[in-house]
Amino acid sequence: MAQLIKLQDYISRYQVDATRYPTQYIRMKQAKWERMRKEWETKPLFEETWEEEEEILWEDDESTPKKFFKKLNPFKKRKQDFEYDDHEEEIFEKPKQEEEEDIGFAFEPNLLYRPQTIQDLRRMYLDQLFGFQLNWASTTMREKSNIDPRYQRDVFLKELLQQLPDTFFVLYEPILLVKKAPVELGILILTPTDCYCIQVIDAEERATFSGINTDRFWVKRIGERTKNIVNPLIGLNRMESLLKPFFEHHDLHLGIKKVVLSRRGYIDYPGSSYGVQFIDRRHYDQWFEQLKNHRSPMKHTQFRAAQLLLDHMQTTSFMRAEWFTDGE
């Protein structure tokens, strides 16, 4: 599951330390998955708990409401029901200062219902992890940002995070500060070797987008209806023109790959544009599968690029209420 290190202009946990949190995230994700999987595999324990509580209810005529509550919650685990390996404690062993910093940000996935297969369980786990990632991408120990609810429903954002490798860093619609002037970008994906600049032009199913590089507008067609949209290459070329000298100035050796993307529509581009991939619904699955199969460990250059970009991004946030003293 890729890591969301920046979302629009929200404060991000990764801004604090772009080196520590990516590795911490991977360890946490693996350990929490193992815990949830072990809990799911203890199905007989759930059934025994149900039968035990049912017997108490029918044998005792003076049953209390508390006992009825237990009967209706057979999946609520008790401390003695599950035991986990000691190595998980070692994974999360960390200095006291870091423990204090992470109070309130612990990820605790729950069995919300009884999944029938391991695939269903994994889907439940990833859905809960997605919410946790949005939390990390909009809060720190001291500050937070008001997140737009549309991101919780953003299908493409969820697909990127849930299906791409852990070693990918996603900056979703970030705002770069250029000489103190904010510039809205599309989607940046930092892989261990490249930086993908993606301009999305999604619309209704089977829409067709056509245009050429020299025009300011492209035409979107749906049946007999047409509409002008801003040429996506303008934003894409702007991203490249900002990032390329930025990487060169900081001696960051990352290739820049430009993509115009329409997951549900078609792109009709009769011209030629050097170094740009046009990915529509005909090629999307193949292109995305190649990204998913990218196998390379995180690299120092990738960490540096992430930290430098985060340092130059616009952030809008406010102090968390618990950090105000009585006097303030």
N, C-alpha and C positions, 0 to 999 in steps of 0.2 A: 504494500500500500504506500503510494507516494506521499511525500511530506509537504503539507501546505505551510510554507514559511512566510507568506505575505498575502493578505487578502485586502484588496483595494487600499484604503489609507488607514486601516485598523492597526492598533498596536499588536505586535507579535511577540510571542515568547522567544522566537528564534533571534529577534533583534538583540536580546540580552547576551546570547552567546551562540553563534551559528555553528560552533564546533561541538559543543557539549550536547545540545538538545537533539540533533539528529541521531547520534549513537544511543542516547538515553531512550529516545522514542522506539528504536528498533528492539532494544532489550525488553522494554516494557511491553510492547506489542506481542512479542513471542511468549513471554512469561504469562501474560494475562490470557492469551489464547489457550495455552496448556492448562491453566486453571479452569477455564470455562469448559474445555473439552472433557476434563476429568469429572467435573461436576455433572455434565450431561451423561457420561458413561455410567454413572451410579444410579441408573434407573430403578433397579431392585430396591434401593434404599428409599426412594420416593414411594414405591408401592407399599413397602412395609410400614412406613410412617402413616400412610393413609389407612391401612387395615387396623393398625394399633389404635389410632384415634377414633376409628369407627366403633371398635369394640367398647371403648370407654364410654362413648356416647350412648350406646344402647344398653349397657349394663348398669349405668348410673342414672337413676331416674331424676336426680337433682342436678342435671347437667347445667353448666354455667354458659353464658354467651361466649366466654373465652374459648371453651372447648369447641363450640360450633365454628368459631373463627378459625381454629386450627384445622378443622375438618375441611373447610372451604379453601384452605391454602396448603395443599399437600406438597407443593413445590418449594415452600419456604424452608430453606436449609437450616439445620441446627449445627452448633459448633462441633459436636461430637460426630456428625455424619461424615465429614470430609477431612481428609488429611492430605497435605501437599508435601512435596519433597522439600528438604531443607535447602536445596541449592537455590530455590527461588529467593529465599531471604538474602543469600549471598549476592544474587544479581542486583538487588536493589540496595545493597549496603552502600552507604554514602556518608559524607561528612555531615555533622549535625547542622551546619549552616544550610546545606542543600536540602535537608529534610524539612527544615523550617520554611524554606522558600516554597516547597511543593505542597504545603498544607492547603487543602481546598482544590488541588488540581489533580488528585489521584484518579485514575481511570478504573472503575469497578463495573465491568460488564455483568449483566444479570440475565438469567433464563426467564424471559418474559412469558414464554409458553413452551410447550414440549416439542422441539423440532423432531421430525421423523427421520431425517438423514443428516449425515455430517455436513453435506452441502448446505442444507437449511440452517444448520447451526452456525456455519461460517458466515452465511449471509446476515444472520441476526447479529453476530459479533461485529462484522464490518460496518453495519448500519449504526451500531452504538459507537464504534470507533470514529466514524465520520463526524458525529456530533461532538466528540471529544476534540477532534482536530480543529473544528470551527472555534471551540473554546480556546485552544492554544493559539489560534491565529487572531484572536481578538482580546486577549487578556494577558497581563503579566501579574507578578505578585502584588505590585502597587497600583497598576493602571488597568483600565479597560476601555473598550470602544463599544458603541452601540451598533450591533451587527444587523444588517438588513435581512429580514426574514426570507427574502427571495433566494439567498444563498443556501439556505437549508433545503430548498426545493430545486436547486440547480442540478439537473440531471447530468450535464456534461462535467461539472466540477466533481460530482460524486463518482462518475465513471473514471475520471483521471486518477483520483485519489485511491479508489478501491482496486484498480486493475494494474496500474503501473508499478514498477519495482520500488522498494523502500529507499533505494539509492537515488531516486529522482526528487528534486526540489521544485515545487510549483509556486510561482508568483502569479496570482489570479487577478487580473485587472489592476495592477499596482499603479501608483502615481509617482513618477520619477521627478525629482527636483533638479532642474537645470538652471543654474544661476538664480536660484530661489524661485524660479517660475515652475509651477506644476504642469507636468505633461502626462496625460493619461495614456497608458500602454494597453496592449491586448493581453495575451497570456504568454508568460515566459516559463519554460521548463529547463532547469539546469540538470543535465545528466553529467556523469563523471567526465565526459569528453566533449560535449557540445551544449550550446544554448539554442533551444528551439523558440523562435518568435512566431506566434500563432495569431492570426486574425480570423475570427469566427464570423460567418455570415449566415447563420442558421435562420430558418423561417419555417413557413408551413411545409408540410410534406410535398415533395416533388416539385418544389419551386425551381425555376431555372434562372441562373445569374449569367449575364453576358456583358462583355465590355472589353476595352483595350487599355493598355497601360497609360496612354497619353490623355485619356479622358478623365474628367473629374468625377463623373458619375458612371455607374453601371446600371443596367436595366434588370429588374426582377420581374419575371413573368410567372403568373399562376393562371393557367387556362387562358382566357382572353384578357385578363387584367394585367396591367403593367404598372410599374412604379420605379422611380429613380432612387438609387441608394448611393452613398458615398463610395467611391472606388476603394476597396480594401487594401490595394497596393500602396495607397498614400500612407496609411497608418503603419503598414508593414515596413515600408522603406524608412519611415521616420524612426521606428524602433532600431533598425539596423544602423542608421546614421548616428544614433545616440550611443548604442552599445559598443559598436566596433572601436571608436576612438577611446571609449572608457576602458575597455579591456586592454587595448594597446598601452594606454597611459600607465596602467597598473601591472603591466607585464603578465597578463592573464591569457594563457594560450587555450582558448575555447573557440571551437568553430561555431559560426552563426548559421543556423538553418531556418529559412523563411517558409511559412506554410499559410496558404489561404484555405480555410476549412469550411465545408458545408456538409454536416453529417446526414441531413435529410433531403437535401436538394442536389441539383446538378449545376456544374460550372461549365459554361461554354466560353472558352477564351481563345479566340482565333490568333491572337498575337503571340509574341514570344517575350518572356521575361526571364532574364538570366538569374539562376540561383533560387527560383521560387517553385515550390511544389503546390499544385492545385489538387486538393483532396476533396472529392465529393462522395456521395453515397455509393458510387461504383467502386471506389478504391479505399474507402474508409476502413473497412474491416482488415484488409491486408496491411495497410499502413499502421494501424493501431496494434496489430499483432506483432509487427516488427519492433515497435517500441516496447511492448510487454516482454519480448524475448531478449531485450538488451541485458547482457550479463557483464557487469563490471563493478568492482568495489568503488566506494566513494573515494575521491582523491583530494589532495591538499588544494589544488587549483580550484576545484569545485567549492570547497569550504570558503576559500578566500573570496571568490566571486560572489557567493551568497552574502557574506558579511558586508562586503563593500557596497553591494546593491542595496541591502537593507539600510545601511548608513546614509544612503542618498535618497531614500524614499520618504514621501510625505506621510506623516502620522498624525491622526486626530484622535485624542484620547482624553480621559479625565481620571483623577485619582479615585481609587476604590474607597468606598465609605468607611471600611474598617481601618483605614490608615489615617483618618482624621482623629485627633485627640479631642478630649472634652473641651479644652480651651479654644480649639479651632472651630 
